[in-house]
Amino acid sequence: MSISYNKLWKLLIDKKMSAAELRKAAEIAPNTMTRMRKDQEVTLLVLEKICETLDVDFGDIVEYKKSDDNDRDMEVEHNAEG
């Protein structure tokens, strides 16, 4: 499974707002924004703060992408090793 925040970045462009401005307005930690830039998971609380700040819904800022079988196999192998 993977998550994409591309919708968020496009929305910020449409609203003429920088990621730094969003971070400050939503009171999000810098490392959380870094995780989002890398399409890594963040808490629902963070997503809620962003939604409140931008007056949007979760589906407007995040997208779930199904993994193919190869991605799942690699994840299982990685978890077994660690």
N, CA, C and O of each residue as an XYZ file, in Angstrom:
328
protein
N       0.842     -1.175      0.000
C       0.000      0.000      0.000
C       0.882      1.231      0.000
O       1.965      1.233      0.585
N       0.424      2.253     -0.644
C       1.162      3.506     -0.611
C       0.182      4.672     -0.574
O      -0.982      4.559     -0.959
N       0.693      5.767     -0.104
C      -0.107      6.967      0.056
C       0.549      8.072     -0.757
O       1.774      8.174     -0.822
N      -0.284      8.895     -1.374
C       0.231     10.015     -2.148
C      -0.435     11.301     -1.671
O      -1.647     11.349     -1.461
N       0.366     12.323     -1.508
C      -0.145     13.645     -1.129
C      -0.120     14.602     -2.314
O      -0.176     15.817     -2.123
N      -0.038     14.079     -3.528
C      -0.002     14.935     -4.718
C      -1.203     15.874     -4.786
O      -1.082     17.014     -5.236
N      -2.348     15.397     -4.342
C      -3.544     16.255     -4.339
C      -3.335     17.476     -3.439
O      -3.777     18.578     -3.762
N      -2.669     17.271     -2.329
C      -2.388     18.379     -1.414
C      -1.485     19.403     -2.074
O      -1.761     20.602     -2.017
N      -0.406     18.944     -2.701
C       0.535     19.884     -3.320
C      -0.143     20.666     -4.442
O       0.111     21.860     -4.599
N      -0.998     20.013     -5.219
C      -1.733     20.709     -6.283
C      -2.717     21.719     -5.700
O      -2.888     22.815     -6.233
N      -3.366     21.332     -4.591
C      -4.312     22.231     -3.934
C      -3.600     23.478     -3.417
O      -4.122     24.587     -3.528
N      -2.408     23.294     -2.852
C      -1.650     24.446     -2.362
C      -1.292     25.390     -3.502
O      -1.324     26.608     -3.331
N      -0.950     24.836     -4.664
C      -0.657     25.677     -5.830
C      -1.895     26.473     -6.214
O      -1.811     27.675     -6.466
N      -3.048     25.801     -6.260
C      -4.301     26.479     -6.607
C      -4.635     27.586     -5.622
O      -5.164     28.627     -6.010
N      -4.329     27.366     -4.350
C      -4.628     28.362     -3.315
C      -3.496     29.376     -3.147
O      -3.566     30.261     -2.294
N      -2.450     29.237     -3.972
C      -1.288     30.129     -3.895
C      -0.714     30.178     -2.466
O      -0.452     31.243     -1.907
N      -0.536     28.984     -1.916
C      -0.028     28.851     -0.552
C       1.188     27.938     -0.572
O       1.175     26.903     -1.239
N       2.216     28.301      0.137
C       3.416     27.461      0.187
C       3.255     26.388      1.261
O       2.408     26.506      2.146
N       4.061     25.359      1.174
C       4.053     24.301      2.187
C       4.437     24.878      3.551
O       3.896     24.463      4.576
N       5.353     25.817      3.562
C       5.764     26.454      4.823
C       4.609     27.243      5.439
O       4.417     27.222      6.655
N       3.850     27.930      4.608
C       2.688     28.671      5.110
C       1.644     27.715      5.690
O       1.051     27.988      6.734
N       1.429     26.602      5.006
C       0.483     25.603      5.511
C       0.976     25.038      6.837
O       0.205     24.905      7.787
N       2.248     24.711      6.897
C       2.819     24.147      8.121
C       2.600     25.068      9.312
O       2.226     24.615     10.393
N       2.831     26.350      9.114
C       2.656     27.315     10.203
C       1.183     27.492     10.559
O       0.831     27.529     11.738
N       0.324     27.600      9.553
C      -1.100     27.818      9.794
C      -1.746     26.614     10.482
O      -2.616     26.778     11.338
N      -1.321     25.413     10.111
C      -1.900     24.193     10.676
C      -1.146     23.713     11.919
O      -1.536     22.730     12.549
N      -0.072     24.411     12.262
C       0.763     24.071     13.416
C       1.263     22.624     13.331
O       1.049     21.810     14.229
N       1.942     22.342     12.207
C       2.494     21.022     11.937
C       4.011     21.106     12.056
O       4.618     22.095     11.645
N       4.611     20.078     12.612
C       6.077     20.041     12.775
C       6.772     19.920     11.419
O       6.244     19.284     10.506
N       7.947     20.524     11.284
C       8.693     20.434     10.023
C       8.960     19.002      9.575
O       8.882     18.697      8.385
N       9.276     18.117     10.529
C       9.568     16.733     10.139
C       8.325     16.026      9.589
O       8.440     15.096      8.791
N       7.150     16.465     10.010
C       5.902     15.898      9.475
C       5.737     16.292      8.015
O       5.326     15.474      7.192
N       6.050     17.521      7.695
C       5.975     17.958      6.295
C       6.982     17.192      5.443
O       6.704     16.861      4.291
N       8.138     16.916      6.006
C       9.146     16.129      5.286
C       8.606     14.735      4.996
O       8.779     14.220      3.891
N       7.957     14.124      5.974
C       7.361     12.798      5.761
C       6.326     12.850      4.639
O       6.240     11.937      3.819
N       5.558     13.906      4.613
C       4.524     14.027      3.578
C       5.151     14.226      2.200
O       4.650     13.690      1.212
N       6.232     14.983      2.125
C       6.915     15.162      0.840
C       7.443     13.843      0.300
O       7.565     13.660     -0.912
N       7.758     12.916      1.219
C       8.256     11.595      0.833
C       7.124     10.575      0.686
O       7.378      9.380      0.532
N       5.877     11.049      0.734
C       4.689     10.181      0.656
C       4.705      9.093      1.719
O       4.374      7.938      1.453
N       5.096      9.483      2.930
C       5.065      8.565      4.063
C       3.824      8.845      4.906
O       3.225      9.916      4.809
N       3.444      7.874      5.731
C       2.247      8.019      6.540
C       2.430      9.084      7.617
O       3.516      9.258      8.169
N       1.335      9.790      7.898
C       1.268     10.714      9.028
C      -0.019     10.396      9.786
O      -0.855      9.636      9.299
N      -0.176     10.965     10.958
C      -1.350     10.662     11.770
C      -2.604     11.327     11.207
O      -2.537     12.298     10.453
N      -3.741     10.774     11.597
C      -5.013     11.377     11.194
C      -5.164     12.770     11.787
O      -5.800     13.633     11.182
N      -4.591     13.000     12.957
C      -4.648     14.324     13.571
C      -3.989     15.370     12.669
O      -4.506     16.476     12.515
N      -2.857     15.020     12.080
C      -2.173     15.930     11.157
C      -3.065     16.214      9.947
O      -3.228     17.365      9.541
N      -3.638     15.156      9.380
C      -4.513     15.343      8.217
C      -5.724     16.184      8.580
O      -6.185     16.997      7.779
N      -6.243     15.987      9.798
C      -7.383     16.782     10.259
C      -7.014     18.265     10.354
O      -7.795     19.123      9.941
N      -5.841     18.568     10.890
C      -5.395     19.966     10.991
C      -5.286     20.605      9.608
O      -5.670     21.758      9.413
N      -4.756     19.836      8.648
C      -4.627     20.357      7.285
C      -5.998     20.605      6.685
O      -6.235     21.642      6.066
N      -6.900     19.647      6.868
C      -8.254     19.797      6.325
C      -8.957     21.014      6.916
O      -9.621     21.760      6.195
N      -8.816     21.215      8.215
C      -9.430     22.380      8.863
C      -8.830     23.674      8.323
O      -9.553     24.631      8.049
N      -7.527     23.700      8.173
C      -6.840     24.902      7.697
C      -7.255     25.256      6.275
O      -7.478     26.425      5.960
N      -7.359     24.243      5.418
C      -7.674     24.482      3.999
C      -9.170     24.392      3.691
O      -9.593     24.672      2.569
N      -9.968     24.002      4.689
C     -11.415     23.828      4.531
C     -11.725     22.820      3.430
O     -12.488     23.097      2.504
N     -11.109     21.634      3.556
C     -11.299     20.551      2.590
C     -11.538     19.247      3.350
O     -11.531     19.225      4.581
N     -11.748     18.166      2.606
C     -11.948     16.840      3.169
C     -10.685     16.005      2.948
O      -9.830     16.366      2.139
N     -10.572     14.891      3.670
C      -9.406     14.014      3.531
C      -9.127     13.643      2.076
O      -7.982     13.686      1.627
N     -10.166     13.283      1.352
C     -10.006     12.860     -0.039
C      -9.470     13.947     -0.954
O      -9.011     13.664     -2.061
N      -9.528     15.190     -0.494
C      -9.009     16.305     -1.291
C      -7.495     16.458     -1.160
O      -6.871     17.163     -1.953
N      -6.897     15.793     -0.153
C      -5.466     15.998      0.089
C      -4.641     14.718      0.043
O      -3.420     14.785     -0.098
N      -5.271     13.566      0.156
C      -4.524     12.310      0.201
C      -5.185     11.280     -0.702
O      -6.403     11.261     -0.876
N      -4.346     10.427     -1.270
C      -4.836      9.378     -2.157
C      -4.189      8.058     -1.765
O      -2.981      7.988     -1.538
N      -5.000      7.020     -1.689
C      -4.512      5.672     -1.404
C      -4.232      4.978     -2.724
O      -5.066      4.982     -3.630
N      -3.063      4.388     -2.824
C      -2.699      3.654     -4.038
C      -2.457      2.202     -3.671
O      -1.662      1.898     -2.781
N      -3.140      1.319     -4.355
C      -2.949     -0.110     -4.129
C      -1.566     -0.521     -4.584
O      -1.054     -0.024     -5.586
N      -0.967     -1.433     -3.838
C       0.321     -1.989     -4.230
C       0.089     -3.155     -5.166
O      -0.945     -3.821     -5.115
N       1.064     -3.390     -6.018
C       0.971     -4.615     -6.807
C       1.618     -5.737     -6.001
O       2.211     -5.481     -4.953
N       1.511     -6.966     -6.472
C       2.022     -8.118     -5.731
C       3.515     -8.029     -5.446
O       3.960     -8.478     -4.389
N       4.295     -7.467     -6.353
C       5.748     -7.344     -6.147
C       6.069     -6.456     -4.964
O       6.973     -6.761     -4.187
N       5.330     -5.344     -4.815
C       5.562     -4.441     -3.693
C       5.279     -5.143     -2.373
O       6.027     -4.979     -1.409
N       4.198     -5.927     -2.323
C       3.844     -6.633     -1.101
C       4.889     -7.689     -0.762
O       5.260     -7.846      0.401
N       5.360     -8.408     -1.765
C       6.381     -9.425     -1.526
C       7.650     -8.793     -0.960
O       8.259     -9.341     -0.041
N       8.049     -7.651     -1.500
C       9.247     -6.964     -1.025
C       9.042     -6.487      0.412
O       9.960     -6.566      1.229
N       7.831     -5.988      0.727
C       7.555     -5.508      2.075
C       7.595     -6.666      3.073
O       8.138     -6.513      4.167
N       7.039     -7.804      2.717
C       7.066     -8.974      3.583
C       8.499     -9.421      3.836
O       8.865     -9.718      4.973
N       9.314     -9.469      2.782
C      10.713     -9.861      2.927
C      11.456     -8.892      3.824
O      12.238     -9.306      4.679
N      11.211     -7.587      3.632
C      11.872     -6.572      4.437
C      11.490     -6.712      5.912
O      12.351     -6.635      6.789
N      10.202     -6.918      6.183
C       9.753     -7.066      7.565
C      10.305     -8.335      8.196
O      10.582     -8.349      9.395
N      10.469     -9.389      7.429
C      11.005    -10.642      7.956
C      12.480    -10.500      8.334
O      12.955    -11.124      9.283
N      13.198     -9.661      7.569
C      14.623     -9.450      7.842
C      14.834     -8.564      9.057
O      15.783     -8.764      9.816
N      13.952     -7.582      9.248
C      14.153     -6.595     10.309
C      13.625     -7.049     11.576
O      13.714     -6.334     12.574
